Structure formats: structure tokens, C-alpha cells
Amino acid sequence: MKKYISAGIILLSALALAGCKKSDSSSSTKPSLDGLAISQVSNYVAPGTTLTFKAGVGAITASDGTNPVVGLYWQVNSAQKDTTTLDVSKAAPEDLMYEYTADTLGSYVVYCYAFSGTDYYVSSAASSFRAIDSRTALTGISMARNITVKGTIWNARDISHATLGRSYRNSPILDDVLGKLFTWEEAMDACPEGWHLPTVAEFEASFADEDGIIHAGDLMADASFLESRMWEYWKDVQINNQFGFNALPIGYIDDMDSFNPYGQWGEYAMWWTADQSGDTAAYMYIFEDYPEVRIGQGDKKSLAMSVRCVKD
């Protein structure tokens, strides 16, 4: 995973440290609380956005099998303890909620801790997000919205749609920056009137050389997202974006992957085509290590990826 999306690794490390705090380091038999959960929120928001977090306390248990009185407290980044709730078993639903407004640009981690005096090690959970300026988040791409290649008019950016598709990491602020991710059925309906989802043949007719090869570097933009370079490519790939296609490696969504459905940011750019057979459809993709654009087959319903449209 690339450095600019390594917040999850940092977050897991922080949680591990938080969960290991001991008020009495000499005790080896002190029981612990486990099972606290916290709702996840949009990974990217505009400054001034108020986010609501909910603590999941139904699975909290004590390692020694007892049933202690459990309370909660919240913390943001390295700030002092914030709202505290005592005896969550008697708490109203709103007492398990926490609101936070990110007034300035930057990264935030909201921590929730379950505690029971000093007799138990705490259980912790966290949710992270970043407040960004969407107007300046992406740099290094051409600003044209459409390009003409060998007489065919293409979108020059991955498209968004008002009602179809999903925002990257549940962050609508990125829809106009990175485009949305669509299942194949959604992709077939996502292009505006007068445009259509391209076929493999249309990709090849516009971008392939005389040997039938689409060179990945001809489509890739040497772009940066939040000041971190997006493509970390193999030495044989020469990025020149000669067509102004602005290919960005935002990866894809795989609903079959419950652990990390948003896969391969920084490594893959993928676009559905209109070619299909049964439960699968063809897609064009760039993988950072391959110097050429390749064709894959993906499940129409469980995969979501980017879309480009071609003018009729």
C-alpha cells in the first residue's frame, strides 16, 4: 500500500499502543476489556464538516468473565479526554454518539475508549479522516474535460454521476476529483445522453500503436494527490500522458473482499468496457509494473471501477 494511503497502518499502530497502556505495569493478571467498535466515516471531508461517530458496545466483554460497569470516553488526535459516558449498559443511544467538527485542513483520528476504573485494561477503537481542499487536492493533470483522439471524442477524466456509482472511500468530496466507481450495470447507464461506454475495440482504435499495443505511459498522468505522487511505477514505464487521458491509479472496489474492499490504490487504473459475456465483462487496466494496457474480465456485480465515455 502506498505511503499516501497508509493511514490505516498508522492507525493500527496507534491502536496497538493505546490498547497496551497499563496503569500498573507490575501486574500480569489484570483483566482487560475487549470488543469495543466505532462507526467509520468518510475518509475525506471539507473543513467545517461535522461528523458523527457511534460507539458499538454490545460486544464488550471482560477477559476474566466478570461483568463490570463500563464507561466510555472520547479523544481526538492527542487532545485531552472529551465527553465521558458512565455505565454504557444504562446509556441512551445519544450517549453513545460523538460529534466532531474539523475546522482546519489536516488529518484527524477520533478515538473511543471503554474503561472500568483502574481494575481493567481499556478497550479502544478509532476512526480516521482528513479535511481537504478539493480544489487543490489533485495536481499534475491536464485540465481539459474531453480529448479528441483519431477523430473520436473521449472523456479526459474518470466520470462522476449524481445517482449511480460509489464515492471513493465514502467521500463525495472526491467525486469531481477522482470520479466515482461503478458496477458494470451502473457503468452501462452512467454516460450522459449522446455518449456511451466504449468497447475494447474503441480503446484499441484510439490508443494502440501500429503493433496493436496501448502503451501505459501514454495514458498515465504523473499526478499527485494531497502532495503525494500517485503512480509509483516500474522503471520500464515512461509516463508522458501524450493523449491527455489523465489515467489515475485509484484502484477499484471488490465487494467480495470484506477486509479491504477498496483495493490497489496507487497500483491500478481500471475502466469497464461494453464487452460482456454472461456474469463477466471486459475491462481495460493499467498495472504499475506493466508497460502496456491490458484486458481483464471481472464480475459485473461485485466489482466497481472507473468509467470513461465516448461520444456517439
MARTIRO-312284 format. One line per 10 residues: number of its first residue (from 1); for each residue x, y, z of N, C-alpha, C, O, CB. Coordinates in steps of 0.02 Angstrom, whole numbers. Each point is the difference from the previous one (the first is absolute). Glycine has a CB too. Layout:
NUM = X/Y/Z/X/Y/Z/X/Y/Z/X/Y/Z/X/Y/Z  ... $
END
This chain:
1 = 43/-59/0/-43/59/0/44/62/0/52/2/34/-144/-64/27  73/111/-98/43/58/-9/-2/45/61/-45/-3/41/27/-3/-164  70/49/127/9/39/60/-57/49/13/-14/17/57/135/-28/-73  -155/34/-39/-51/50/11/-67/-30/18/-48/36/11/108/35/-90  -64/-136/83/-60/-30/27/18/-49/56/-34/-50/11/-24/62/-122  112/5/146/23/-44/53/-29/19/68/25/-22/52/80/4/-116  -158/60/64/-30/20/64/-25/-60/39/3/0/61/-35/108/-111  8/-160/13/-24/-59/35/55/-35/39/-11/-25/55/-74/12/-142  147/12/57/56/-31/35/18/41/61/11/-28/54/32/-20/-161  -41/114/99/16/44/57/-53/-8/54/15/-3/59/42/85/-136 $
11 = -121/-86/55/-55/-6/47/4/-64/40/-11/-1/60/-59/70/-136  85/-125/41/6/-63/35/56/1/51/-6/-28/55/-39/-30/-155  100/91/82/56/6/47/-21/40/61/17/-17/57/64/10/-151  -118/62/81/-23/42/56/-46/-38/46/4/6/61/7/94/-133  -55/-140/42/-46/-38/41/36/-53/41/-17/-14/57/-73/35/-142  141/-51/53/37/-51/37/34/30/61/1/-30/53/17/-32/-159  10/123/97/31/33/56/-51/19/53/11/-9/60/78/53/-136  -148/-18/52/-51/19/48/-25/-59/39/-11/4/60/-23/89/-135  25/-150/40/-26/-58/34/49/-31/48/-20/-40/43/-49/21/-140  133/37/91/51/-30/43/15/42/61/42/-20/41/6/-33/-140 $
21 = -80/111/107/14/42/57/-22/-35/64/-54/-28/3/40/131/-73  57/-102/120/-15/-33/63/12/49/57/52/32/4/-21/-145/-52  -79/119/91/9/45/57/44/-32/53/26/36/43/-138/14/-67  120/-115/22/41/-34/49/43/-52/-36/-21/-57/-9/-65/75/101  145/3/-114/42/-42/-42/25/-62/37/23/-47/-31/11/148/-31  -39/-101/128/25/-57/38/-51/-57/1/17/-56/20/51/134/50  -130/-64/-90/-52/-52/3/-1/-38/-65/0/29/-54/-67/40/133  66/-135/-75/-4/-42/-60/-68/-35/-4/-13/-36/-48/137/21/52  -166/25/46/-64/-35/2/-60/47/-5/-57/-23/2/112/-64/66  -42/151/-76/-54/48/-6/-42/-14/-62/28/-4/-55/42/90/115 $
31 = -135/-95/-54/-42/-16/-58/-8/60/-46/16/56/18/-77/-141/51  37/71/-129/-8/53/-50/-71/0/-27/-36/-50/3/157/41/-33  -140/66/3/-63/7/-36/14/-8/-74/51/24/-25/-99/52/115  3/-108/-125/7/-10/-72/-68/8/-33/-52/-4/32/151/-74/-14  -97/89/-85/-61/-1/-39/-31/67/-16/-54/1/-31/36/-107/82  49/161/-32/-27/66/-18/7/12/-75/51/-19/-30/-22/63/145  -79/-14/-145/2/17/-71/-21/73/-9/-30/30/45/4/-149/-78  44/147/-23/-19/70/-16/-19/4/-73/32/-31/-42/45/76/133  -129/-7/-107/-21/8/-69/53/37/-40/34/44/26/-154/-44/9  128/-19/-98/47/33/-45/-36/55/-39/-60/-4/-12/129/-102/3 $
41 = -32/156/-10/-29/58/-34/36/12/-66/46/-37/-18/-78/88/129  12/0/-147/34/19/-62/74/12/15/17/34/48/-123/16/-96  149/-76/5/71/9/11/23/70/-17/51/24/27/-35/-143/-52  -53/154/-19/19/68/-19/-62/44/3/-53/-18/-25/146/-25/-50  -86/101/106/-55/47/7/26/71/-10/60/12/-1/-120/-91/81  14/126/-87/17/70/-4/8/29/70/-34/-23/46/-27/34/-155  105/37/118/5/32/66/-67/28/22/-38/27/-41/158/1/19  -136/-35/86/-64/23/25/-53/-54/1/-55/12/25/84/99/-66  -13/-170/15/-48/-55/0/-5/-30/70/51/-14/32/-24/-10/-153  -88/14/145/-11/-32/64/-14/-74/-12/-47/-17/-37/4/124/88 $
51 = 82/-149/-20/-8/-73/-7/-27/-29/65/17/23/54/77/-26/-138  -135/-48/77/-29/-33/58/27/-71/5/-2/-38/-48/-102/108/39  130/-87/67/28/-66/13/-44/-36/51/-27/31/46/145/11/-71  -124/-107/16/-41/-40/45/42/-57/29/33/-36/-37/-138/66/-28  103/-37/130/35/-54/33/-42/-63/-1/-60/2/15/121/80/58  -31/-137/-92/-33/-65/3/22/-37/63/57/-22/5/-62/17/-131  -40/-1/174/19/-27/66/-30/-69/13/13/-30/52/-5/147/-11  -49/-142/-88/-36/-62/13/45/-61/7/-20/-50/29/-73/99/-91  155/-44/35/44/-58/1/56/6/53/45/-42/2/-69/25/-123  21/69/163/52/9/50/-3/-56/52/-53/-15/28/50/140/-45 $
61 = 59/-156/29/6/-53/50/62/11/43/45/37/-20/-105/-118/-56  61/50/133/59/2/43/36/-67/-5/-32/-53/-1/-23/136/81  121/-80/-82/38/-62/-11/-5/-49/58/13/-60/-9/64/126/-60  -96/-42/127/-6/-45/57/-71/-27/9/-14/-34/49/108/96/6  -139/-45/-101/-68/-26/2/-47/39/46/-58/-19/6/106/-89/-30  -23/161/56/-43/40/43/-43/48/-41/7/3/-61/78/-12/153  -128/45/-59/-45/47/-34/6/68/33/-46/21/36/-34/-114/-67  136/128/20/11/63/35/-42/57/-30/-25/-5/-56/140/-33/84  -122/92/10/-30/61/-26/50/32/-47/57/14/18/-128/3/87  48/-4/-167/45/25/-52/-22/71/-19/-59/14/-9/80/-131/-35 $
71 = 28/161/37/-12/68/-24/39/12/-64/43/-40/-20/-63/79/137  5/17/-150/34/20/-61/30/69/8/-26/41/37/-51/-112/-106  132/83/34/21/69/-12/30/6/-69/23/-50/-29/-2/68/153  -21/43/-150/21/14/-69/61/45/0/11/38/48/-130/-51/-88  157/9/-12/60/41/-7/13/11/-74/-11/-46/-40/59/2/149  -25/103/-129/17/15/-69/74/16/-4/24/45/34/-141/-2/-57  152/-79/-20/73/6/-6/31/-5/69/-13/-49/35/1/122/-138  52/-25/123/33/-4/66/-32/45/52/31/16/51/75/-44/-110  -167/49/45/-34/45/47/-18/-36/64/6/-61/5/-52/127/-101  24/-28/145/-21/-28/64/-66/-39/-9/-34/7/-50/93/87/112 $
81 = -75/-133/-12/-64/-36/-2/-57/48/-10/-1/56/27/48/-145/48  -96/67/-115/-59/41/-13/-60/-31/36/6/-22/58/41/60/-171  -103/-40/80/-62/-24/32/9/-69/31/29/-45/-30/-94/112/-53  40/-75/144/3/-64/35/-70/-25/15/-43/38/23/155/-6/27  -123/-96/-62/-64/-32/16/13/-55/51/43/-42/-11/-90/68/-104  11/-25/168/7/-50/52/-55/-53/-6/-57/18/-13/112/67/88  -38/-147/-64/-46/-57/-2/-38/-3/-65/-58/20/-4/48/-14/128  43/-30/-176/-30/-1/-66/-61/-46/-3/-41/6/-45/153/17/-4  -119/-69/96/-58/-44/0/-64/37/13/-54/-25/-16/127/-67/55  -69/152/-10/-59/41/14/-2/63/-43/-43/43/10/44/-87/107 $
91 = 44/49/-165/5/60/-40/-55/3/-54/-19/-51/-28/142/53/49  -147/58/-34/-46/11/-56/41/-1/-65/60/11/2/-139/59/71  47/-84/-130/37/-3/-63/43/61/-13/56/-6/-25/-147/-64/-19  65/129/60/39/61/-13/62/5/44/48/35/-17/-152/22/-16  105/-93/89/58/1/43/58/-40/-29/57/7/22/-133/6/75  61/-53/-147/53/-39/-33/23/33/-65/39/-29/-37/-88/-75/87  24/164/-63/18/38/-60/49/55/18/0/26/56/-112/-52/-108  153/44/4/49/54/11/5/39/-65/10/-29/-53/55/-38/139  -71/133/-82/6/43/-58/65/39/3/22/23/52/-147/-13/-59  156/-3/-52/62/39/-3/1/39/-65/-17/-27/-53/78/-58/124 $
101 = -42/148/-67/6/43/-59/73/15/-13/35/26/43/-148/25/-20  135/-68/-83/69/14/-21/2/69/-31/-18/9/-58/42/-133/39  -1/172/56/-2/69/-23/59/18/-46/-5/48/-38/-54/-19/143  112/-67/-102/59/17/-40/23/-60/-42/-18/-57/15/52/140/73  5/-69/-140/27/-53/-41/47/-44/42/34/25/45/-43/48/-147  9/-137/88/45/-44/37/-30/-68/12/-56/-14/-19/106/113/72  -11/-142/-21/-20/-68/15/-25/-5/72/27/32/46/56/-76/-129  -135/3/93/-31/-7/65/-11/-74/15/-17/-40/-44/-39/152/33  66/-130/74/-18/-67/24/-44/9/61/21/30/50/87/-82/-95  -169/25/42/-46/2/57/5/-67/35/-15/-52/-30/-64/135/-28 $
111 = 99/-82/121/7/-60/40/-58/-7/48/-25/50/27/150/-42/-37  -147/-68/22/-48/-16/51/30/-53/46/30/-49/-24/-128/78/-52  90/-20/141/28/-47/49/-56/-25/46/-41/39/24/154/19/-29  -113/-122/17/-44/-30/51/43/-15/61/54/-29/-6/-132/-21/-82  55/70/147/40/-8/60/-43/-24/58/-62/5/-3/140/85/-37  -46/-115/91/-34/-18/62/48/14/58/33/-45/25/-105/-44/-83  75/152/77/46/21/53/71/-17/-19/20/5/-58/-109/-22/143  128/-2/-35/70/-18/-11/10/-76/5/56/-24/1/-20/135/43  -91/-147/-40/4/-72/11/6/-40/-64/15/-60/1/-80/77/102  53/16/-161/1/-35/-64/41/41/-51/-1/62/2/-112/-116/22 $
121 = 146/20/-67/30/34/-57/-56/22/-46/-49/-35/-9/156/-33/18  -98/127/-40/-53/28/-42/-5/-37/-67/48/-32/-22/-31/143/77  -75/-106/-86/-10/-20/-69/-6/63/-42/-33/47/21/-24/-157/13  88/111/-93/0/61/-40/-20/-14/-72/10/-55/-25/79/103/99  -116/3/-106/-18/-3/-70/9/70/-28/1/48/37/-83/-145/-21  89/103/-82/14/65/-28/-27/5/-71/-10/-50/-34/112/60/106  -112/51/-94/-22/15/-68/40/61/-23/6/50/36/-124/-98/-17  146/45/-80/42/54/-24/-30/33/-61/-37/-32/-38/137/-27/84  -84/122/-56/-21/37/-59/47/59/-11/41/15/42/-162/-51/-24  113/68/-76/42/57/-16/-42/55/-31/-41/-13/-44/140/-63/26 $
131 = -90/136/42/-34/58/-28/44/30/-55/58/16/12/-117/8/98  31/-18/-170/39/21/-58/-34/56/-38/-60/12/9/106/-128/-18  -8/149/-33/-26/48/-48/-2/-36/-67/52/-12/-31/-6/114/94  -105/-120/-86/-6/-40/-61/26/36/-61/17/-31/-50/-116/-25/100  102/123/-48/22/38/-58/75/-7/-12/24/9/-56/-116/72/77  129/-97/31/72/-5/-7/27/-70/17/60/-11/1/-54/131/27  -52/-168/-16/22/-66/21/38/-38/-54/46/-37/14/-143/34/62  78/14/-139/29/-36/-56/39/47/-44/-26/51/-23/-67/-135/26  156/68/-16/42/40/-44/35/-45/-51/5/-61/10/12/147/82  8/-56/-146/39/-37/-49/-41/-30/-56/25/-44/-35/53/21/125 $
141 = -140/44/-100/-41/-25/-55/-19/59/-45/0/58/21/-44/-153/50  28/78/-134/-25/52/-45/-71/18/20/-36/-42/28/110/2/-122  -94/101/81/-65/24/23/-57/-12/-49/-58/11/18/119/74/46  -46/-108/-125/-53/-12/-49/-47/-55/25/22/-49/30/55/84/-123  -141/-26/81/-49/-50/19/-9/-53/-54/-17/-57/15/-41/143/54  70/-68/-132/-5/-47/-55/61/4/-45/34/51/-2/-159/-41/5  140/-65/-37/55/-2/-48/-24/-32/-64/-47/-40/1/132/34/92  -54/23/-148/-15/-31/-65/61/-39/-22/54/28/-8/-135/64/-23  72/-157/21/54/-44/-20/-22/-38/-63/-47/-40/2/88/29/119  -5/24/-176/-15/-34/-64/-73/9/-19/-32/-47/-25/123/-36/48 $
151 = -117/142/-10/-69/16/-19/-53/-20/50/-59/15/-11/97/-26/-102  -19/-22/167/-48/-21/51/6/43/62/56/13/24/-52/-131/-67  -60/141/69/0/44/59/-9/-43/63/-48/-38/5/1/135/-74  93/-90/115/0/-37/63/-4/48/59/20/58/-6/47/-151/-47  -93/69/109/9/36/63/74/0/17/36/-49/-12/-151/17/53  139/87/-14/69/5/22/8/-12/74/56/3/26/-35/76/-118  -76/-93/126/1/-15/71/-48/-56/14/-49/-10/-36/79/130/64  -18/-159/25/-48/-50/22/-63/35/22/3/51/35/89/-130/0  -149/52/-55/-62/37/9/-31/-10/69/15/-48/36/-34/38/-159  -25/57/140/-42/-6/59/-73/-5/-24/-13/5/-60/95/62/132 $
161 = -128/-77/-26/-70/-3/-17/-40/17/62/20/-18/56/0/-70/-146  -76/123/81/-38/24/58/-29/-56/42/-2/5/61/-25/96/-126  4/-155/33/-35/-52/38/31/-69/-6/-13/-43/42/-89/108/-60  143/-77/-31/31/-66/-10/72/-1/25/32/53/5/-106/-71/-104  98/-41/116/70/-7/20/11/16/73/-46/22/36/78/6/-151  29/-39/137/19/12/69/61/46/4/45/-2/-42/-90/-110/74  44/155/18/56/45/11/59/-39/28/-9/-47/39/-70/144/-20  139/-76/-39/59/-34/27/2/9/75/-3/56/26/66/-37/-134  -57/-75/144/1/-3/73/-55/43/32/11/36/49/112/-56/-56  -183/14/-23/-58/33/29/11/75/8/-23/29/49/-6/-136/10 $
171 = 63/137/-108/19/71/6/-25/39/-61/36/7/-49/66/-39/117  -164/57/-66/-28/36/-57/42/61/-21/-5/22/-58/-106/-61/94  150/66/9/42/57/-17/49/-17/-57/26/45/-33/-37/-3/151  23/-107/-128/48/-21/-52/-33/-16/-66/35/-16/-48/37/-28/138  -138/48/-95/-34/-22/-61/23/40/-61/12/-30/-53/-110/-1/122  106/96/-62/22/41/-57/75/0/-7/27/28/-49/-128/42/65  136/-99/31/73/-2/-2/24/-66/-32/43/1/-44/-37/72/146  -34/-128/-78/23/-66/-22/-52/-39/-40/15/-53/-27/58/51/126  -134/28/-103/-54/-39/-29/-27/-50/50/27/-8/54/24/22/-167  -105/-48/94/-30/-51/42/16/-69/-27/28/-7/-55/-121/85/87 $
181 = 76/-129/7/13/-70/-19/-67/-35/-10/-45/6/41/155/-7/23  -116/-35/-120/-64/-26/-22/3/-76/-10/51/-26/-22/-77/136/-33  -29/-144/71/-7/-69/-24/-11/3/-75/-11/54/-29/-38/-93/140  52/-19/-144/-8/1/-73/-69/23/-20/-8/39/-47/91/-132/38  -135/69/45/-67/22/-17/-8/75/7/-32/33/-41/-11/-145/79  73/141/15/-3/72/9/39/35/-56/-21/52/-25/10/-67/149  68/-13/-142/42/31/-51/-37/4/-67/9/49/-37/92/-93/95  -142/-5/-73/-37/1/-63/-51/57/-3/-21/21/-54/36/-145/47  -35/149/66/-49/55/3/31/66/22/-36/50/6/-51/-135/18  152/87/-13/30/58/31/17/56/-49/3/58/20/42/-134/66 $
191 = -34/59/-148/20/52/-49/-60/45/-17/-56/-24/-4/144/-53/-43  -76/141/38/-55/46/-16/-27/-13/-70/30/-35/-40/21/121/116  -107/-57/-90/-31/-7/-66/48/23/-54/31/53/6/-145/-36/44  119/-57/-101/46/16/-55/69/-29/8/44/9/-42/-108/94/27  74/-140/70/64/-33/15/-14/-73/17/-57/-18/14/109/127/27  0/-151/-43/-10/-70/16/63/-30/30/55/28/-7/-138/-37/-86  75/-48/127/56/-37/27/39/-31/-57/-30/-33/-42/-33/10/150  129/34/-112/38/-25/-58/10/-75/1/-3/-32/53/60/142/-57  -45/-138/-55/19/-70/-6/76/-6/3/36/49/-3/-140/-74/-66  127/-37/76/72/-13/-4/26/25/-67/54/31/-3/-64/-132/79 $
201 = -26/88/-129/21/21/-67/8/75/-4/46/25/-34/-104/-125/-14  14/138/81/6/73/-3/62/24/38/33/47/-22/-158/-37/13  140/-41/66/62/16/35/60/-12/-46/44/43/-6/-96/-73/116  53/-27/-143/57/-18/-42/5/44/-61/54/19/-21/-63/-136/61  -48/134/-70/0/41/-60/28/70/14/32/30/-43/-130/-94/0  85/89/103/22/68/17/72/3/25/37/46/-17/-155/-19/43  138/-77/14/63/8/38/55/-50/-18/58/10/20/-127/34/70  54/-97/-128/51/-50/-15/46/25/-55/-20/39/-44/-59/-130/78  142/67/-33/48/17/-53/-9/-49/-58/-47/-40/0/129/86/85  -38/-43/-134/-7/-41/-60/6/-75/15/-20/-42/-41/66/136/-25 $
211 = -18/-111/124/6/-70/20/-59/-22/44/0/-57/25/124/67/-33  -173/33/17/-58/-17/41/11/7/74/-41/-25/39/11/-52/-128  83/110/111/16/7/71/-20/70/24/16/50/-32/79/-132/20  -130/84/68/-14/64/33/53/8/54/2/-38/48/-128/34/-72  169/53/17/53/11/48/-28/36/61/-30/54/-6/117/-50/-87  -76/-33/152/-30/26/61/20/73/12/-42/41/18/41/-156/30  64/130/-58/25/67/13/-33/53/-42/-3/59/19/109/-109/13  -132/31/-91/-34/48/-43/-66/24/30/-26/53/-18/79/-107/-81  -81/14/145/-64/17/31/8/26/71/-45/33/26/-9/-119/-98  110/72/104/8/15/72/19/73/11/41/28/-35/-6/-146/53 $
221 = -67/147/33/18/68/21/48/-5/59/-11/-38/47/-100/84/-87  165/-7/37/48/1/55/-27/48/53/27/54/12/71/-80/-89  -152/4/109/-39/43/45/18/-13/73/29/-51/18/-122/52/-102  74/48/125/8/-7/73/-67/14/33/-37/45/-21/159/-10/14  -137/-74/58/-60/9/40/21/18/70/35/-38/34/-102/-44/-104  45/141/93/20/26/65/76/-2/7/28/-20/52/-137/-18/-2  143/60/-103/72/9/-3/40/-65/0/60/0/9/-78/107/49  -16/-164/-67/34/-64/-5/-9/-27/-71/-55/-3/-25/37/-20/149  73/4/-154/-2/-25/-69/-43/-63/-3/7/-45/42/107/94/-64  -157/-53/-28/-48/-54/-3/29/-64/-32/-7/-54/28/-83/139/-35 $
231 = 123/-78/-50/29/-59/-33/70/-11/26/43/44/-8/-113/-24/-94  83/-76/133/68/-21/16/15/-58/-45/-12/-58/17/6/97/105  33/-24/-181/-1/-47/-55/67/-34/-11/52/23/24/-139/48/-76  84/-127/16/59/-38/-19/42/41/-47/-26/42/-38/-36/-150/52  128/98/-13/45/42/-38/-12/-2/-76/17/46/-36/66/-64/126  -114/-37/-114/-12/-6/-72/-60/39/-24/-11/6/-60/63/-117/66  -91/139/41/-59/40/-19/20/74/-1/22/28/50/-101/-114/1  72/116/-109/16/70/-8/-64/41/-5/-36/-4/-51/145/-26/-6  -124/68/108/-61/39/1/8/62/-43/46/40/10/-73/-82/105  -19/50/-163/1/62/-39/-70/28/-12/-7/58/-19/110/-99/-37 $
241 = -155/0/68/-70/24/-6/-11/35/-67/-32/52/-3/26/-40/128  33/-41/-178/2/36/-64/-70/13/-29/-8/46/-40/118/-98/20  -159/12/39/-68/11/-26/-40/46/45/-55/20/-18/60/-132/-34  21/128/112/-38/39/48/-55/-41/32/-51/28/22/76/73/-88  -16/-167/70/-51/-45/27/-4/5/76/-53/-15/29/72/-62/-126  36/96/130/0/12/73/-18/-61/41/-40/4/46/10/113/-70  59/-175/8/-14/-61/38/29/6/70/58/16/9/-57/-83/-115  -44/54/157/19/4/70/-10/-68/34/-50/-34/-14/19/157/16  76/-143/42/-4/-66/31/-43/0/64/26/-6/55/86/-19/-102  -178/32/37/-43/1/60/-24/-70/18/-38/-9/48/2/125/-78 $
251 = 57/-167/-8/-17/-68/17/-72/-17/-17/-26/22/-51/110/-17/141  -116/-44/-47/-67/-25/-14/-33/-19/66/31/3/53/5/-45/-167  -100/23/111/-35/-27/58/-15/-74/-13/-24/-18/-54/-27/132/81  66/-155/21/-15/-71/-5/-44/-18/60/24/-6/56/85/-20/-117  -174/17/49/-46/-14/54/10/-70/30/-28/-15/52/-53/92/-106  119/-119/20/15/-66/27/56/2/51/12/-49/36/-49/0/-144  72/106/112/54/8/48/-26/40/60/-2/61/-3/90/-66/-90  -108/-29/145/-29/34/58/51/38/41/-18/45/37/-69/-133/-35  151/69/-8/52/33/39/20/67/-30/7/49/36/33/-162/0  -30/115/-102/21/61/-33/-32/5/-68/32/-15/-51/77/13/113 $
261 = -173/22/-65/-35/2/-65/29/50/-49/-7/-8/-60/-95/-27/120  134/88/-34/31/49/-45/72/-23/-13/45/14/40/-119/81/4  85/-129/-100/65/-31/-11/46/37/-47/-22/31/-48/-34/-136/70  120/101/-7/53/16/-47/4/73/-22/18/15/-57/-30/-130/19  -4/161/83/14/71/-14/75/6/-12/41/-30/35/-140/70/36  117/0/-121/70/11/-15/31/-51/-46/57/7/-20/-50/46/129  -44/-106/-125/27/-53/-42/-41/-12/-63/27/-14/-53/19/-38/155  -112/56/-96/-44/-16/-56/-43/60/-21/-24/38/42/22/-157/-4  -7/126/-104/-54/40/-29/-41/-48/-43/29/-38/-40/40/148/40  -136/-110/7/-42/-49/-33/-63/33/-26/-31/41/34/77/-131/41 $
271 = -66/71/-137/-61/28/-30/-41/-55/-32/26/-42/-37/33/151/16  -123/-110/37/-45/-47/-32/-5/13/-75/8/57/-23/-73/-67/130  52/-43/-145/-19/7/-71/-70/-29/-9/-28/-30/46/150/23/-83  -150/16/-22/-67/-25/-15/1/-74/-17/-54/-30/-6/23/144/-33  89/-143/30/4/-71/-18/-15/-44/60/28/10/54/57/17/-142  -129/-76/80/-20/-41/56/-18/-70/-23/-17/-11/-59/-23/113/120  43/-149/-14/-19/-69/-13/-25/-31/64/39/-10/47/46/1/-141  -148/-6/97/-28/-30/60/5/46/60/-24/56/-1/53/-167/-44  2/86/99/5/38/62/61/46/2/10/35/50/-69/-128/6  100/93/-108/61/40/0/0/49/-58/-36/-7/-49/98/-87/103 $
281 = -20/145/-46/9/50/-53/74/16/-5/39/-9/48/-155/57/-28  135/-23/-78/71/17/-11/15/69/27/-42/45/-3/44/-118/-99  58/81/126/23/66/21/72/10/-23/38/-47/-8/-115/46/108  94/63/-110/69/19/-16/34/21/65/-31/32/42/-1/6/-160  95/-57/125/34/20/62/74/13/-10/33/-28/-44/-117/-39/106  108/111/-20/71/14/6/22/-24/69/-29/19/51/23/82/-130  58/-142/80/32/-19/61/70/31/0/33/0/-52/-99/-109/60  88/135/48/60/40/3/61/-33/-30/45/34/-25/-92/18/125  52/-119/-97/59/-35/-24/-2/-17/-74/51/-20/-28/-39/-24/142  -70/50/-146/-7/-20/-70/6/61/-46/-33/50/12/-41/-147/23 $
291 = 116/93/-86/7/57/-45/-57/8/-49/-4/51/-35/125/-65/46  -166/-36/-14/-56/5/-47/-66/-5/37/-5/-27/54/77/-22/-144  -124/77/58/-68/-6/26/-26/-70/-16/10/-24/-56/-32/149/42  -9/-157/62/-23/-69/-9/-76/-5/6/-34/48/20/143/-89/25  -135/-18/-64/-72/-13/2/-12/-53/53/34/-52/2/-49/82/-124  -34/-18/166/-20/-49/50/-74/-16/-5/-37/33/-37/128/9/112  -112/-92/-37/-71/-18/5/-20/3/73/34/-28/43/-27/-46/-146  -61/109/118/-20/9/69/-74/-13/11/-41/7/-47/132/75/59  -109/-100/49/-70/-12/18/-40/65/-5/21/51/26/14/-146/50  -91/92/-109/-39/60/-12/-28/32/63/-9/61/3/-20/-110/-112 $
301 = 15/8/160/-35/24/59/44/16/59/-14/47/37/-82/-112/-76  149/26/49/40/9/61/57/49/-9/28/24/50/-58/-139/-18  49/131/-93/55/47/-13/-28/67/-21/-50/4/-37/125/-99/4  -43/147/56/-16/68/-22/64/35/-19/51/-5/35/-153/10/40  101/29/-132/60/33/-24/-18/63/-38/-58/19/-4/117/-130/-3  -8/144/-20/-10/64/-33/-34/-8/-67/-4/-55/-28/105/99/87  -125/12/-84/-34/1/-65/24/60/-40/5/56/26/-107/-114/23  115/46/-113/9/52/-50/-55/-8/-52/-22/-56/-15/147/60/35  -146/51/-49/-52/-1/-51/28/25/-66/47/40/-2/-136/-23/90  58/-41/-142/18/20/-69/-61/31/-32/-56/-24/9/142/-69/-19 $
311 = -74/147/-27/-57/34/-32/-25/-42/-57/39/-28/-39/7/140/71  -114/-117/-38/-31/-39/-52/19/26/-69/-21/-28/-51/-75/3/128 $
END
